[in-house]
Amino acid sequence: MIYRTLLYILYYLYRMKTNVFIGCCLLACVFSACNSRQQKGETQSQKVKNSVQLNSPFLKDTSAVKASVDTIYTTLCDTYNGALDEAQQSEMSLDRRFCTKAWNKTMEDCERERMKRHEQMGCFDYDYWISAQDWDVLSYKIEKVSMQDATHAVVYVVLKNREVKTLFQLWMRKEDGHWRIDDLRSDSEAPSSLMQIARDYIAE
């Protein structure tokens, strides 16, 4: 259709012997209109694509996220309850195994800052994995999994330590094909973002 229109214009210019400048202007208008139509089509296509992603059944399927959190907290409870020997514990660093690269970098920066300041406790004076300093027998229960999009989710977990129950929010992100913890919040020692507390410590 576009090429046929251009041929008509060229034929018209030839018959009418129109000024070359005017002819070029007409051609430019045609190309501009065609390009605008194509861009509009691409924009609409992208909107449809985004809509499909947001309405994807995948966002209703929380099984992969739940399975990852089960693995994380089963390992955590086994570690703290003494079900793993020291060799196994050292191989299964919770941060390195189950958290994002951004999390690990922030924690490493915190440790470097602690050493630079010659502090004994550093950023945290409690164990952020259990939001406490002491523990007895740990157990957990996943209360809710909320998908934010295809690569982000928030998981609510209740961790029982002795008779104390603490609600954790796990801000999960899919990284390298695995669901990992990107931030951690609790209703106990650290009601705000754990990553924000760490960043504030580094920035002091």
Contacts in CASP RR format, 6 or more apart in sequence:
PFRMAT RR
TARGET T0000
AUTHOR 0000-0000-0000
METHOD contacts of the structure
MODEL  1
MIYRTLLYILYYLYRMKTNVFIGCCLLACVFSACNSRQQKGETQSQKVKN
SVQLNSPFLKDTSAVKASVDTIYTTLCDTYNGALDEAQQSEMSLDRRFCT
KAWNKTMEDCERERMKRHEQMGCFDYDYWISAQDWDVLSYKIEKVSMQDA
THAVVYVVLKNREVKTLFQLWMRKEDGHWRIDDLRSDSEAPSSLMQIARD
YIAE
2 30 0 8 1.000
2 34 0 8 1.000
5 30 0 8 1.000
6 27 0 8 1.000
6 30 0 8 1.000
9 23 0 8 1.000
9 26 0 8 1.000
9 27 0 8 1.000
9 30 0 8 1.000
12 18 0 8 1.000
13 23 0 8 1.000
13 26 0 8 1.000
53 149 0 8 1.000
53 150 0 8 1.000
54 149 0 8 1.000
56 150 0 8 1.000
58 150 0 8 1.000
59 147 0 8 1.000
59 149 0 8 1.000
59 150 0 8 1.000
60 147 0 8 1.000
62 145 0 8 1.000
62 147 0 8 1.000
62 153 0 8 1.000
64 179 0 8 1.000
65 145 0 8 1.000
65 147 0 8 1.000
65 153 0 8 1.000
65 155 0 8 1.000
65 172 0 8 1.000
65 179 0 8 1.000
66 142 0 8 1.000
66 145 0 8 1.000
66 155 0 8 1.000
68 98 0 8 1.000
68 172 0 8 1.000
68 178 0 8 1.000
68 179 0 8 1.000
68 180 0 8 1.000
69 142 0 8 1.000
69 145 0 8 1.000
69 155 0 8 1.000
69 157 0 8 1.000
69 170 0 8 1.000
69 172 0 8 1.000
69 179 0 8 1.000
70 142 0 8 1.000
71 98 0 8 1.000
72 94 0 8 1.000
72 98 0 8 1.000
72 181 0 8 1.000
73 140 0 8 1.000
73 142 0 8 1.000
73 157 0 8 1.000
73 159 0 8 1.000
75 92 0 8 1.000
75 94 0 8 1.000
75 97 0 8 1.000
75 98 0 8 1.000
76 94 0 8 1.000
76 129 0 8 1.000
76 130 0 8 1.000
76 138 0 8 1.000
76 140 0 8 1.000
77 83 0 8 1.000
77 138 0 8 1.000
77 139 0 8 1.000
77 140 0 8 1.000
78 84 0 8 1.000
79 89 0 8 1.000
79 92 0 8 1.000
79 94 0 8 1.000
80 130 0 8 1.000
80 135 0 8 1.000
80 138 0 8 1.000
81 137 0 8 1.000
81 138 0 8 1.000
84 92 0 8 1.000
94 129 0 8 1.000
95 103 0 8 1.000
95 104 0 8 1.000
95 107 0 8 1.000
96 104 0 8 1.000
98 180 0 8 1.000
98 181 0 8 1.000
99 107 0 8 1.000
99 180 0 8 1.000
99 181 0 8 1.000
99 182 0 8 1.000
100 173 0 8 1.000
100 175 0 8 1.000
100 180 0 8 1.000
100 181 0 8 1.000
100 182 0 8 1.000
101 175 0 8 1.000
102 182 0 8 1.000
102 195 0 8 1.000
103 180 0 8 1.000
103 181 0 8 1.000
103 182 0 8 1.000
103 183 0 8 1.000
103 195 0 8 1.000
106 195 0 8 1.000
106 198 0 8 1.000
106 199 0 8 1.000
106 202 0 8 1.000
107 198 0 8 1.000
109 198 0 8 1.000
109 202 0 8 1.000
110 122 0 8 1.000
110 123 0 8 1.000
110 198 0 8 1.000
110 201 0 8 1.000
110 202 0 8 1.000
113 122 0 8 1.000
113 123 0 8 1.000
113 201 0 8 1.000
113 202 0 8 1.000
114 121 0 8 1.000
114 122 0 8 1.000
114 123 0 8 1.000
122 201 0 8 1.000
123 197 0 8 1.000
123 198 0 8 1.000
123 201 0 8 1.000
123 202 0 8 1.000
124 190 0 8 1.000
124 197 0 8 1.000
125 133 0 8 1.000
126 132 0 8 1.000
126 133 0 8 1.000
126 189 0 8 1.000
127 133 0 8 1.000
127 135 0 8 1.000
128 184 0 8 1.000
128 189 0 8 1.000
128 190 0 8 1.000
128 194 0 8 1.000
129 184 0 8 1.000
130 138 0 8 1.000
130 159 0 8 1.000
130 161 0 8 1.000
130 166 0 8 1.000
131 159 0 8 1.000
131 166 0 8 1.000
131 168 0 8 1.000
131 186 0 8 1.000
131 188 0 8 1.000
131 189 0 8 1.000
131 190 0 8 1.000
132 161 0 8 1.000
132 164 0 8 1.000
132 166 0 8 1.000
132 188 0 8 1.000
132 189 0 8 1.000
135 161 0 8 1.000
135 162 0 8 1.000
136 161 0 8 1.000
136 162 0 8 1.000
137 162 0 8 1.000
138 159 0 8 1.000
138 160 0 8 1.000
138 161 0 8 1.000
139 159 0 8 1.000
139 160 0 8 1.000
140 157 0 8 1.000
140 158 0 8 1.000
140 159 0 8 1.000
140 160 0 8 1.000
141 157 0 8 1.000
141 158 0 8 1.000
141 160 0 8 1.000
142 155 0 8 1.000
142 156 0 8 1.000
142 157 0 8 1.000
143 156 0 8 1.000
143 157 0 8 1.000
143 158 0 8 1.000
143 167 0 8 1.000
144 155 0 8 1.000
144 156 0 8 1.000
145 153 0 8 1.000
145 154 0 8 1.000
145 155 0 8 1.000
145 156 0 8 1.000
146 153 0 8 1.000
146 154 0 8 1.000
146 155 0 8 1.000
146 156 0 8 1.000
147 153 0 8 1.000
148 154 0 8 1.000
150 174 0 8 1.000
151 173 0 8 1.000
151 174 0 8 1.000
152 171 0 8 1.000
152 172 0 8 1.000
152 173 0 8 1.000
152 174 0 8 1.000
153 172 0 8 1.000
153 179 0 8 1.000
154 169 0 8 1.000
154 170 0 8 1.000
154 171 0 8 1.000
154 172 0 8 1.000
155 169 0 8 1.000
155 170 0 8 1.000
155 172 0 8 1.000
156 167 0 8 1.000
156 168 0 8 1.000
156 169 0 8 1.000
156 170 0 8 1.000
157 167 0 8 1.000
157 168 0 8 1.000
157 170 0 8 1.000
158 165 0 8 1.000
158 166 0 8 1.000
158 167 0 8 1.000
158 168 0 8 1.000
159 165 0 8 1.000
159 166 0 8 1.000
159 168 0 8 1.000
166 186 0 8 1.000
166 187 0 8 1.000
166 188 0 8 1.000
167 186 0 8 1.000
167 187 0 8 1.000
168 184 0 8 1.000
168 185 0 8 1.000
168 186 0 8 1.000
169 184 0 8 1.000
169 185 0 8 1.000
169 186 0 8 1.000
170 181 0 8 1.000
170 183 0 8 1.000
170 184 0 8 1.000
171 181 0 8 1.000
171 182 0 8 1.000
171 183 0 8 1.000
171 184 0 8 1.000
171 185 0 8 1.000
172 179 0 8 1.000
172 180 0 8 1.000
172 181 0 8 1.000
172 182 0 8 1.000
173 179 0 8 1.000
173 180 0 8 1.000
173 182 0 8 1.000
174 180 0 8 1.000
175 182 0 8 1.000
182 195 0 8 1.000
183 193 0 8 1.000
183 194 0 8 1.000
183 195 0 8 1.000
184 190 0 8 1.000
184 194 0 8 1.000
184 195 0 8 1.000
185 191 0 8 1.000
185 192 0 8 1.000
185 193 0 8 1.000
185 194 0 8 1.000
190 197 0 8 1.000
END
